[in-house]
Structure formats: C-alpha cells, structure tokens
C-alpha cells in the first residue's frame, strides 16, 4: 500500500477548487471533481486522526 501524501492531497484539493471556481468551466466533469475531493478530504481526515493518535500516545509515554 502506498503511503498517503498529505501535502500532495492538499495540492490536488486546491487544484480542484480552482477548476470548480473557474467561471469559464462547464458543468461537465464537476461531479467527478466533487467525488474526488470528497475522497481526498476523507483521506486527509483519516491521516490527521492517525497523526493525532500517534502524538497523543507519544505524549502519554513522556508523561
């Protein structure tokens, strides 16, 4: 399994936002962009939860 790249996901989300917000963009393909952004947001949340749990566990070990 490939390691999740949080920075790459954020950049992709920013690119999706630019595409969706572009007034010259048509409605074609926006549904796939919205679905992809939902996947990325979900992956980012999972990554951040995991990082927080790891930091909490490390802090508990120190205390």
PDB file of N, CA, C, O and CB in Angstrom:
ATOM      1  N   UNK A   1       0.839  -1.184   0.000  1.00  0.00           N
ATOM      2  CA  UNK A   1       0.000   0.000   0.000  1.00  0.00           C
ATOM      3  C   UNK A   1       0.886   1.250   0.000  1.00  0.00           C
ATOM      4  O   UNK A   1       1.869   1.330   0.737  1.00  0.00           O
ATOM      5  CB  UNK A   1      -0.956  -0.003   1.223  1.00  0.00           C
ATOM      6  N   UNK A   2       0.530   2.198  -0.819  1.00  0.00           N
ATOM      7  CA  UNK A   2       1.295   3.432  -0.945  1.00  0.00           C
ATOM      8  C   UNK A   2       1.043   4.332   0.264  1.00  0.00           C
ATOM      9  O   UNK A   2      -0.086   4.456   0.740  1.00  0.00           O
ATOM     10  CB  UNK A   2       0.930   4.167  -2.252  1.00  0.00           C
ATOM     11  N   UNK A   3       2.119   4.957   0.752  1.00  0.00           N
ATOM     12  CA  UNK A   3       1.997   5.871   1.888  1.00  0.00           C
ATOM     13  C   UNK A   3       1.219   7.113   1.458  1.00  0.00           C
ATOM     14  O   UNK A   3       1.443   7.646   0.371  1.00  0.00           O
ATOM     15  CB  UNK A   3       3.400   6.265   2.441  1.00  0.00           C
ATOM     16  N   UNK A   4       0.312   7.565   2.308  1.00  0.00           N
ATOM     17  CA  UNK A   4      -0.506   8.731   1.998  1.00  0.00           C
ATOM     18  C   UNK A   4       0.350   9.980   2.036  1.00  0.00           C
ATOM     19  O   UNK A   4       1.099  10.199   2.988  1.00  0.00           O
ATOM     20  CB  UNK A   4      -1.685   8.854   2.980  1.00  0.00           C
ATOM     21  N   UNK A   5       0.242  10.793   1.007  1.00  0.00           N
ATOM     22  CA  UNK A   5       0.996  12.046   0.905  1.00  0.00           C
ATOM     23  C   UNK A   5       0.028  13.209   1.142  1.00  0.00           C
ATOM     24  O   UNK A   5      -0.686  13.642   0.238  1.00  0.00           O
ATOM     25  CB  UNK A   5       1.706  12.174  -0.499  1.00  0.00           C
ATOM     26  N   UNK A   6       0.028  13.699   2.381  1.00  0.00           N
ATOM     27  CA  UNK A   6      -0.898  14.753   2.793  1.00  0.00           C
ATOM     28  C   UNK A   6      -0.705  16.025   1.966  1.00  0.00           C
ATOM     29  O   UNK A   6      -1.678  16.627   1.514  1.00  0.00           O
ATOM     30  CB  UNK A   6      -0.716  15.064   4.279  1.00  0.00           C
ATOM     31  N   UNK A   7       0.532  16.426   1.773  1.00  0.00           N
ATOM     32  CA  UNK A   7       0.822  17.648   1.011  1.00  0.00           C
ATOM     33  C   UNK A   7       0.324  17.526  -0.433  1.00  0.00           C
ATOM     34  O   UNK A   7      -0.233  18.473  -0.987  1.00  0.00           O
ATOM     35  CB  UNK A   7       2.339  17.943   1.025  1.00  0.00           C
ATOM     36  N   UNK A   8       0.527  16.379  -1.019  1.00  0.00           N
ATOM     37  CA  UNK A   8       0.066  16.138  -2.391  1.00  0.00           C
ATOM     38  C   UNK A   8      -1.459  16.205  -2.460  1.00  0.00           C
ATOM     39  O   UNK A   8      -2.019  16.760  -3.406  1.00  0.00           O
ATOM     40  CB  UNK A   8       0.565  14.763  -2.901  1.00  0.00           C
ATOM     41  N   UNK A   9      -2.122  15.642  -1.461  1.00  0.00           N
ATOM     42  CA  UNK A   9      -3.583  15.676  -1.421  1.00  0.00           C
ATOM     43  C   UNK A   9      -4.091  17.109  -1.303  1.00  0.00           C
ATOM     44  O   UNK A   9      -5.060  17.481  -1.965  1.00  0.00           O
ATOM     45  CB  UNK A   9      -4.107  14.833  -0.253  1.00  0.00           C
ATOM     46  N   UNK A  10      -3.441  17.914  -0.466  1.00  0.00           N
ATOM     47  CA  UNK A  10      -3.841  19.318  -0.329  1.00  0.00           C
ATOM     48  C   UNK A  10      -3.675  20.071  -1.641  1.00  0.00           C
ATOM     49  O   UNK A  10      -4.533  20.870  -2.016  1.00  0.00           O
ATOM     50  CB  UNK A  10      -3.025  20.001   0.768  1.00  0.00           C
ATOM     51  N   UNK A  11      -2.582  19.819  -2.329  1.00  0.00           N
ATOM     52  CA  UNK A  11      -2.355  20.476  -3.620  1.00  0.00           C
ATOM     53  C   UNK A  11      -3.425  20.068  -4.632  1.00  0.00           C
ATOM     54  O   UNK A  11      -3.908  20.897  -5.404  1.00  0.00           O
ATOM     55  CB  UNK A  11      -0.953  20.131  -4.161  1.00  0.00           C
ATOM     56  N   UNK A  12      -3.788  18.795  -4.622  1.00  0.00           N
ATOM     57  CA  UNK A  12      -4.828  18.337  -5.542  1.00  0.00           C
ATOM     58  C   UNK A  12      -6.170  18.977  -5.191  1.00  0.00           C
ATOM     59  O   UNK A  12      -6.928  19.351  -6.086  1.00  0.00           O
ATOM     60  CB  UNK A  12      -4.942  16.800  -5.509  1.00  0.00           C
ATOM     61  N   UNK A  13      -6.468  19.104  -3.904  1.00  0.00           N
ATOM     62  CA  UNK A  13      -7.710  19.768  -3.496  1.00  0.00           C
ATOM     63  C   UNK A  13      -7.729  21.230  -3.937  1.00  0.00           C
ATOM     64  O   UNK A  13      -8.763  21.736  -4.373  1.00  0.00           O
ATOM     65  CB  UNK A  13      -7.886  19.678  -1.974  1.00  0.00           C
ATOM     66  N   UNK A  14      -6.594  21.903  -3.825  1.00  0.00           N
ATOM     67  CA  UNK A  14      -6.508  23.296  -4.273  1.00  0.00           C
ATOM     68  C   UNK A  14      -6.739  23.396  -5.785  1.00  0.00           C
ATOM     69  O   UNK A  14      -7.408  24.316  -6.257  1.00  0.00           O
ATOM     70  CB  UNK A  14      -5.133  23.896  -3.903  1.00  0.00           C
ATOM     71  N   UNK A  15      -6.190  22.460  -6.524  1.00  0.00           N
ATOM     72  CA  UNK A  15      -6.367  22.453  -7.981  1.00  0.00           C
ATOM     73  C   UNK A  15      -7.836  22.193  -8.340  1.00  0.00           C
ATOM     74  O   UNK A  15      -8.377  22.824  -9.248  1.00  0.00           O
ATOM     75  CB  UNK A  15      -5.455  21.380  -8.635  1.00  0.00           C
ATOM     76  N   UNK A  16      -8.464  21.277  -7.637  1.00  0.00           N
ATOM     77  CA  UNK A  16      -9.880  21.004  -7.867  1.00  0.00           C
ATOM     78  C   UNK A  16     -10.704  22.254  -7.581  1.00  0.00           C
ATOM     79  O   UNK A  16     -11.607  22.590  -8.346  1.00  0.00           O
ATOM     80  CB  UNK A  16     -10.361  19.826  -6.990  1.00  0.00           C
ATOM     81  N   UNK A  17     -10.398  22.940  -6.487  1.00  0.00           N
ATOM     82  CA  UNK A  17     -11.126  24.169  -6.139  1.00  0.00           C
ATOM     83  C   UNK A  17     -10.978  25.207  -7.243  1.00  0.00           C
ATOM     84  O   UNK A  17     -11.950  25.870  -7.607  1.00  0.00           O
ATOM     85  CB  UNK A  17     -10.617  24.743  -4.799  1.00  0.00           C
ATOM     86  N   UNK A  18      -9.771  25.352  -7.777  1.00  0.00           N
ATOM     87  CA  UNK A  18      -9.560  26.313  -8.869  1.00  0.00           C
ATOM     88  C   UNK A  18     -10.409  25.958 -10.093  1.00  0.00           C
ATOM     89  O   UNK A  18     -11.014  26.827 -10.720  1.00  0.00           O
ATOM     90  CB  UNK A  18      -8.071  26.360  -9.260  1.00  0.00           C
ATOM     91  N   UNK A  19     -10.441  24.679 -10.414  1.00  0.00           N
ATOM     92  CA  UNK A  19     -11.217  24.239 -11.581  1.00  0.00           C
ATOM     93  C   UNK A  19     -12.709  24.489 -11.381  1.00  0.00           C
ATOM     94  O   UNK A  19     -13.389  24.966 -12.289  1.00  0.00           O
ATOM     95  CB  UNK A  19     -10.971  22.748 -11.857  1.00  0.00           C
ATOM     96  N   UNK A  20     -13.210  24.170 -10.203  1.00  0.00           N
ATOM     97  CA  UNK A  20     -14.640  24.307  -9.931  1.00  0.00           C
ATOM     98  C   UNK A  20     -15.042  25.783  -9.862  1.00  0.00           C
ATOM     99  O   UNK A  20     -16.139  26.150 -10.283  1.00  0.00           O
ATOM    100  CB  UNK A  20     -15.005  23.593  -8.615  1.00  0.00           C
ATOM    101  N   UNK A  21     -14.158  26.621  -9.336  1.00  0.00           N
ATOM    102  CA  UNK A  21     -14.475  28.043  -9.183  1.00  0.00           C
ATOM    103  C   UNK A  21     -14.270  28.850 -10.463  1.00  0.00           C
ATOM    104  O   UNK A  21     -14.692  30.004 -10.535  1.00  0.00           O
ATOM    105  CB  UNK A  21     -13.633  28.633  -8.084  1.00  0.00           C
ATOM    106  N   UNK A  22     -13.642  28.276 -11.452  1.00  0.00           N
ATOM    107  CA  UNK A  22     -13.384  28.979 -12.707  1.00  0.00           C
ATOM    108  C   UNK A  22     -14.701  29.224 -13.435  1.00  0.00           C
ATOM    109  O   UNK A  22     -15.400  28.275 -13.793  1.00  0.00           O
ATOM    110  CB  UNK A  22     -12.405  28.173 -13.604  1.00  0.00           C
ATOM    111  N   UNK A  23     -15.047  30.509 -13.658  1.00  0.00           N
ATOM    112  CA  UNK A  23     -16.320  30.816 -14.309  1.00  0.00           C
ATOM    113  C   UNK A  23     -16.424  30.260 -15.740  1.00  0.00           C
ATOM    114  O   UNK A  23     -17.527  30.046 -16.244  1.00  0.00           O
ATOM    115  CB  UNK A  23     -16.520  32.312 -14.337  1.00  0.00           C
ATOM    116  N   UNK A  24     -15.305  30.033 -16.373  1.00  0.00           N
ATOM    117  CA  UNK A  24     -15.344  29.512 -17.738  1.00  0.00           C
ATOM    118  C   UNK A  24     -15.486  27.989 -17.774  1.00  0.00           C
ATOM    119  O   UNK A  24     -15.685  27.403 -18.838  1.00  0.00           O
ATOM    120  CB  UNK A  24     -14.089  29.927 -18.487  1.00  0.00           C
ATOM    121  N   UNK A  25     -15.385  27.362 -16.620  1.00  0.00           N
ATOM    122  CA  UNK A  25     -15.511  25.904 -16.568  1.00  0.00           C
ATOM    123  C   UNK A  25     -16.965  25.513 -16.752  1.00  0.00           C
ATOM    124  O   UNK A  25     -17.869  26.145 -16.205  1.00  0.00           O
ATOM    125  CB  UNK A  25     -14.965  25.345 -15.233  1.00  0.00           C
ATOM    126  N   UNK A  26     -17.172  24.483 -17.514  1.00  0.00           N
ATOM    127  CA  UNK A  26     -18.522  23.974 -17.717  1.00  0.00           C
ATOM    128  C   UNK A  26     -18.910  23.031 -16.594  1.00  0.00           C
ATOM    129  O   UNK A  26     -18.095  22.698 -15.734  1.00  0.00           O
ATOM    130  CB  UNK A  26     -18.634  23.266 -19.067  1.00  0.00           C
ATOM    131  N   UNK A  27     -20.139  22.614 -16.612  1.00  0.00           N
ATOM    132  CA  UNK A  27     -20.621  21.688 -15.589  1.00  0.00           C
ATOM    133  C   UNK A  27     -20.159  20.259 -15.834  1.00  0.00           C
ATOM    134  O   UNK A  27     -20.202  19.417 -14.937  1.00  0.00           O
ATOM    135  CB  UNK A  27     -22.129  21.729 -15.525  1.00  0.00           C
ATOM    136  N   UNK A  28     -19.716  19.996 -17.064  1.00  0.00           N
ATOM    137  CA  UNK A  28     -19.227  18.656 -17.385  1.00  0.00           C
ATOM    138  C   UNK A  28     -18.010  18.334 -16.534  1.00  0.00           C
ATOM    139  O   UNK A  28     -17.050  19.104 -16.487  1.00  0.00           O
ATOM    140  CB  UNK A  28     -18.883  18.540 -18.887  1.00  0.00           C
ATOM    141  N   UNK A  29     -18.054  17.231 -15.886  1.00  0.00           N
ATOM    142  CA  UNK A  29     -16.909  16.787 -15.110  1.00  0.00           C
ATOM    143  C   UNK A  29     -16.875  17.270 -13.681  1.00  0.00           C
ATOM    144  O   UNK A  29     -16.072  16.779 -12.887  1.00  0.00           O
ATOM    145  CB  UNK A  29     -15.689  17.214 -15.774  1.00  0.00           C
ATOM    146  N   UNK A  30     -17.728  18.224 -13.327  1.00  0.00           N
ATOM    147  CA  UNK A  30     -17.701  18.731 -11.954  1.00  0.00           C
ATOM    148  C   UNK A  30     -18.101  17.633 -10.966  1.00  0.00           C
ATOM    149  O   UNK A  30     -17.568  17.576  -9.857  1.00  0.00           O
ATOM    150  CB  UNK A  30     -18.640  19.948 -11.808  1.00  0.00           C
ATOM    151  N   UNK A  31     -19.025  16.770 -11.355  1.00  0.00           N
ATOM    152  CA  UNK A  31     -19.433  15.692 -10.453  1.00  0.00           C
ATOM    153  C   UNK A  31     -18.253  14.792 -10.092  1.00  0.00           C
ATOM    154  O   UNK A  31     -18.128  14.368  -8.943  1.00  0.00           O
ATOM    155  CB  UNK A  31     -20.549  14.861 -11.090  1.00  0.00           C
ATOM    156  N   UNK A  32     -17.398  14.502 -11.052  1.00  0.00           N
ATOM    157  CA  UNK A  32     -16.232  13.667 -10.755  1.00  0.00           C
ATOM    158  C   UNK A  32     -15.227  14.417  -9.883  1.00  0.00           C
ATOM    159  O   UNK A  32     -14.561  13.814  -9.042  1.00  0.00           O
ATOM    160  CB  UNK A  32     -15.559  13.207 -12.056  1.00  0.00           C
ATOM    161  N   UNK A  33     -15.116  15.735 -10.083  1.00  0.00           N
ATOM    162  CA  UNK A  33     -14.222  16.534  -9.242  1.00  0.00           C
ATOM    163  C   UNK A  33     -14.733  16.591  -7.799  1.00  0.00           C
ATOM    164  O   UNK A  33     -13.948  16.523  -6.854  1.00  0.00           O
ATOM    165  CB  UNK A  33     -14.081  17.960  -9.811  1.00  0.00           C
ATOM    166  N   UNK A  34     -16.036  16.713  -7.640  1.00  0.00           N
ATOM    167  CA  UNK A  34     -16.632  16.745  -6.301  1.00  0.00           C
ATOM    168  C   UNK A  34     -16.421  15.397  -5.604  1.00  0.00           C
ATOM    169  O   UNK A  34     -16.093  15.352  -4.418  1.00  0.00           O
ATOM    170  CB  UNK A  34     -18.149  17.084  -6.382  1.00  0.00           C
ATOM    171  N   UNK A  35     -16.609  14.313  -6.340  1.00  0.00           N
ATOM    172  CA  UNK A  35     -16.396  12.979  -5.766  1.00  0.00           C
ATOM    173  C   UNK A  35     -14.930  12.794  -5.368  1.00  0.00           C
ATOM    174  O   UNK A  35     -14.634  12.273  -4.293  1.00  0.00           O
ATOM    175  CB  UNK A  35     -16.820  11.881  -6.772  1.00  0.00           C
ATOM    176  N   UNK A  36     -14.027  13.220  -6.231  1.00  0.00           N
ATOM    177  CA  UNK A  36     -12.596  13.093  -5.920  1.00  0.00           C
ATOM    178  C   UNK A  36     -12.237  13.930  -4.703  1.00  0.00           C
ATOM    179  O   UNK A  36     -11.470  13.484  -3.850  1.00  0.00           O
ATOM    180  CB  UNK A  36     -11.736  13.517  -7.125  1.00  0.00           C
ATOM    181  N   UNK A  37     -12.786  15.147  -4.613  1.00  0.00           N
ATOM    182  CA  UNK A  37     -12.474  15.998  -3.469  1.00  0.00           C
ATOM    183  C   UNK A  37     -13.005  15.362  -2.177  1.00  0.00           C
ATOM    184  O   UNK A  37     -12.358  15.463  -1.135  1.00  0.00           O
ATOM    185  CB  UNK A  37     -13.075  17.416  -3.664  1.00  0.00           C
ATOM    186  N   UNK A  38     -14.155  14.719  -2.231  1.00  0.00           N
ATOM    187  CA  UNK A  38     -14.690  14.036  -1.051  1.00  0.00           C
ATOM    188  C   UNK A  38     -13.766  12.904  -0.618  1.00  0.00           C
ATOM    189  O   UNK A  38     -13.542  12.706   0.577  1.00  0.00           O
ATOM    190  CB  UNK A  38     -16.100  13.490  -1.335  1.00  0.00           C
ATOM    191  N   UNK A  39     -13.230  12.164  -1.581  1.00  0.00           N
ATOM    192  CA  UNK A  39     -12.275  11.092  -1.269  1.00  0.00           C
ATOM    193  C   UNK A  39     -11.020  11.661  -0.608  1.00  0.00           C
ATOM    194  O   UNK A  39     -10.525  11.124   0.383  1.00  0.00           O
ATOM    195  CB  UNK A  39     -11.896  10.315  -2.549  1.00  0.00           C
ATOM    196  N   UNK A  40     -10.519  12.753  -1.174  1.00  0.00           N
ATOM    197  CA  UNK A  40      -9.304  13.364  -0.635  1.00  0.00           C
ATOM    198  C   UNK A  40      -9.527  13.904   0.776  1.00  0.00           C
ATOM    199  O   UNK A  40      -8.682  13.724   1.652  1.00  0.00           O
ATOM    200  CB  UNK A  40      -8.826  14.487  -1.552  1.00  0.00           C
ATOM    201  N   UNK A  41     -10.655  14.561   0.994  1.00  0.00           N
ATOM    202  CA  UNK A  41     -10.968  15.097   2.320  1.00  0.00           C
ATOM    203  C   UNK A  41     -11.061  13.957   3.332  1.00  0.00           C
ATOM    204  O   UNK A  41     -10.545  14.069   4.444  1.00  0.00           O
ATOM    205  CB  UNK A  41     -12.293  15.907   2.289  1.00  0.00           C
ATOM    206  N   UNK A  42     -11.714  12.868   2.953  1.00  0.00           N
ATOM    207  CA  UNK A  42     -11.823  11.715   3.842  1.00  0.00           C
ATOM    208  C   UNK A  42     -10.438  11.152   4.173  1.00  0.00           C
ATOM    209  O   UNK A  42     -10.155  10.837   5.329  1.00  0.00           O
ATOM    210  CB  UNK A  42     -12.703  10.625   3.202  1.00  0.00           C
ATOM    211  N   UNK A  43      -9.583  11.026   3.168  1.00  0.00           N
ATOM    212  CA  UNK A  43      -8.227  10.516   3.397  1.00  0.00           C
ATOM    213  C   UNK A  43      -7.421  11.457   4.280  1.00  0.00           C
ATOM    214  O   UNK A  43      -6.667  11.007   5.143  1.00  0.00           O
ATOM    215  CB  UNK A  43      -7.503  10.307   2.066  1.00  0.00           C
ATOM    216  N   UNK A  44      -7.575  12.758   4.073  1.00  0.00           N
ATOM    217  CA  UNK A  44      -6.867  13.737   4.900  1.00  0.00           C
ATOM    218  C   UNK A  44      -7.323  13.642   6.356  1.00  0.00           C
ATOM    219  O   UNK A  44      -6.500  13.684   7.271  1.00  0.00           O
ATOM    220  CB  UNK A  44      -7.096  15.165   4.361  1.00  0.00           C
ATOM    221  N   UNK A  45      -8.615  13.516   6.564  1.00  0.00           N
ATOM    222  CA  UNK A  45      -9.140  13.384   7.927  1.00  0.00           C
ATOM    223  C   UNK A  45      -8.595  12.148   8.615  1.00  0.00           C
ATOM    224  O   UNK A  45      -8.191  12.204   9.777  1.00  0.00           O
ATOM    225  CB  UNK A  45     -10.662  13.334   7.910  1.00  0.00           C
ATOM    226  N   UNK A  46      -8.581  11.021   7.894  1.00  0.00           N
ATOM    227  CA  UNK A  46      -8.042   9.783   8.465  1.00  0.00           C
ATOM    228  C   UNK A  46      -6.563   9.953   8.816  1.00  0.00           C
ATOM    229  O   UNK A  46      -6.114   9.513   9.874  1.00  0.00           O
ATOM    230  CB  UNK A  46      -8.226   8.605   7.479  1.00  0.00           C
ATOM    231  N   UNK A  47      -5.823  10.585   7.931  1.00  0.00           N
ATOM    232  CA  UNK A  47      -4.399  10.814   8.157  1.00  0.00           C
ATOM    233  C   UNK A  47      -4.191  11.682   9.401  1.00  0.00           C
ATOM    234  O   UNK A  47      -3.353  11.370  10.247  1.00  0.00           O
ATOM    235  CB  UNK A  47      -3.756  11.480   6.921  1.00  0.00           C
ATOM    236  N   UNK A  48      -4.956  12.769   9.505  1.00  0.00           N
ATOM    237  CA  UNK A  48      -4.809  13.670  10.644  1.00  0.00           C
ATOM    238  C   UNK A  48      -5.231  13.002  11.953  1.00  0.00           C
ATOM    239  O   UNK A  48      -4.602  13.223  12.988  1.00  0.00           O
ATOM    240  CB  UNK A  48      -5.628  14.936  10.419  1.00  0.00           C
ATOM    241  N   UNK A  49      -6.286  12.188  11.919  1.00  0.00           N
ATOM    242  CA  UNK A  49      -6.690  11.449  13.128  1.00  0.00           C
ATOM    243  C   UNK A  49      -5.576  10.503  13.570  1.00  0.00           C
ATOM    244  O   UNK A  49      -5.257  10.408  14.755  1.00  0.00           O
ATOM    245  CB  UNK A  49      -7.998  10.651  12.873  1.00  0.00           C
ATOM    246  N   UNK A  50      -4.998   9.814  12.605  1.00  0.00           N
ATOM    247  CA  UNK A  50      -3.924   8.878  12.912  1.00  0.00           C
ATOM    248  C   UNK A  50      -2.712   9.610  13.484  1.00  0.00           C
ATOM    249  O   UNK A  50      -2.103   9.152  14.451  1.00  0.00           O
ATOM    250  CB  UNK A  50      -3.527   8.091  11.658  1.00  0.00           C
ATOM    251  N   UNK A  51      -2.368  10.740  12.887  1.00  0.00           N
ATOM    252  CA  UNK A  51      -1.234  11.524  13.385  1.00  0.00           C
ATOM    253  C   UNK A  51      -1.506  12.015  14.797  1.00  0.00           C
ATOM    254  O   UNK A  51      -0.616  11.994  15.648  1.00  0.00           O
ATOM    255  CB  UNK A  51      -0.945  12.717  12.455  1.00  0.00           C
ATOM    256  N   UNK A  52      -2.725  12.454  15.048  1.00  0.00           N
ATOM    257  CA  UNK A  52      -3.074  12.938  16.390  1.00  0.00           C
ATOM    258  C   UNK A  52      -2.986  11.813  17.409  1.00  0.00           C
ATOM    259  O   UNK A  52      -2.460  12.006  18.505  1.00  0.00           O
ATOM    260  CB  UNK A  52      -4.486  13.546  16.396  1.00  0.00           C
ATOM    261  N   UNK A  53      -3.496  10.644  17.057  1.00  0.00           N
ATOM    262  CA  UNK A  53      -3.429   9.495  17.959  1.00  0.00           C
ATOM    263  C   UNK A  53      -1.975   9.137  18.267  1.00  0.00           C
ATOM    264  O   UNK A  53      -1.640   8.823  19.409  1.00  0.00           O
ATOM    265  CB  UNK A  53      -4.159   8.282  17.345  1.00  0.00           C
ATOM    266  N   UNK A  54      -1.116   9.184  17.253  1.00  0.00           N
ATOM    267  CA  UNK A  54       0.295   8.881  17.464  1.00  0.00           C
ATOM    268  C   UNK A  54       0.943   9.904  18.377  1.00  0.00           C
ATOM    269  O   UNK A  54       1.730   9.553  19.256  1.00  0.00           O
ATOM    270  CB  UNK A  54       1.033   8.826  16.134  1.00  0.00           C
ATOM    271  N   UNK A  55       0.613  11.167  18.167  1.00  0.00           N
ATOM    272  CA  UNK A  55       1.174  12.215  19.027  1.00  0.00           C
ATOM    273  C   UNK A  55       0.659  12.104  20.454  1.00  0.00           C
ATOM    274  O   UNK A  55       1.417  12.289  21.406  1.00  0.00           O
ATOM    275  CB  UNK A  55       0.843  13.596  18.466  1.00  0.00           C
ATOM    276  N   UNK A  56      -0.625  11.802  20.607  1.00  0.00           N
ATOM    277  CA  UNK A  56      -1.193  11.615  21.949  1.00  0.00           C
ATOM    278  C   UNK A  56      -0.514  10.444  22.665  1.00  0.00           C
ATOM    279  O   UNK A  56      -0.202  10.531  23.853  1.00  0.00           O
ATOM    280  CB  UNK A  56      -2.720  11.374  21.862  1.00  0.00           C
ATOM    281  N   UNK A  57      -0.289   9.351  21.932  1.00  0.00           N
ATOM    282  CA  UNK A  57       0.355   8.180  22.529  1.00  0.00           C
ATOM    283  C   UNK A  57       1.798   8.522  22.926  1.00  0.00           C
ATOM    284  O   UNK A  57       2.263   8.111  23.989  1.00  0.00           O
ATOM    285  CB  UNK A  57       0.331   6.978  21.540  1.00  0.00           C
ATOM    286  N   UNK A  58       2.488   9.260  22.088  1.00  0.00           N
ATOM    287  CA  UNK A  58       3.858   9.647  22.400  1.00  0.00           C
ATOM    288  C   UNK A  58       3.890  10.575  23.610  1.00  0.00           C
ATOM    289  O   UNK A  58       4.783  10.471  24.450  1.00  0.00           O
ATOM    290  CB  UNK A  58       4.515  10.326  21.189  1.00  0.00           C
ATOM    291  N   UNK A  59       2.927  11.473  23.700  1.00  0.00           N
ATOM    292  CA  UNK A  59       2.867  12.397  24.835  1.00  0.00           C
ATOM    293  C   UNK A  59       2.565  11.615  26.113  1.00  0.00           C
ATOM    294  O   UNK A  59       3.115  11.923  27.170  1.00  0.00           O
ATOM    295  CB  UNK A  59       1.791  13.499  24.599  1.00  0.00           C
ATOM    296  N   UNK A  60       1.700  10.610  26.025  1.00  0.00           N
ATOM    297  CA  UNK A  60       1.384   9.785  27.202  1.00  0.00           C
ATOM    298  C   UNK A  60       2.625   9.042  27.687  1.00  0.00           C
ATOM    299  O   UNK A  60       2.806   8.854  28.890  1.00  0.00           O
ATOM    300  CB  UNK A  60       0.258   8.778  26.875  1.00  0.00           C
ATOM    301  N   UNK A  61       3.472   8.622  26.762  1.00  0.00           N
ATOM    302  CA  UNK A  61       4.691   7.903  27.128  1.00  0.00           C
ATOM    303  C   UNK A  61       5.673   8.828  27.858  1.00  0.00           C
ATOM    304  O   UNK A  61       6.431   8.384  28.720  1.00  0.00           O
ATOM    305  CB  UNK A  61       5.356   7.302  25.873  1.00  0.00           C
ATOM    306  N   UNK A  62       5.650  10.091  27.510  1.00  0.00           N
ATOM    307  CA  UNK A  62       6.567  11.066  28.108  1.00  0.00           C
ATOM    308  C   UNK A  62       6.122  11.426  29.523  1.00  0.00           C
ATOM    309  O   UNK A  62       6.940  11.606  30.425  1.00  0.00           O
ATOM    310  CB  UNK A  62       6.652  12.335  27.238  1.00  0.00           C
ATOM    311  N   UNK A  63       4.817  11.527  29.691  1.00  0.00           N
ATOM    312  CA  UNK A  63       4.265  11.968  30.975  1.00  0.00           C
ATOM    313  C   UNK A  63       4.291  10.896  31.987  1.00  0.00           C
ATOM    314  O   UNK A  63       3.860  11.108  33.121  1.00  0.00           O
ATOM    315  CB  UNK A  63       2.876  12.452  30.818  1.00  0.00           C
TER     316      UNK A  63
END
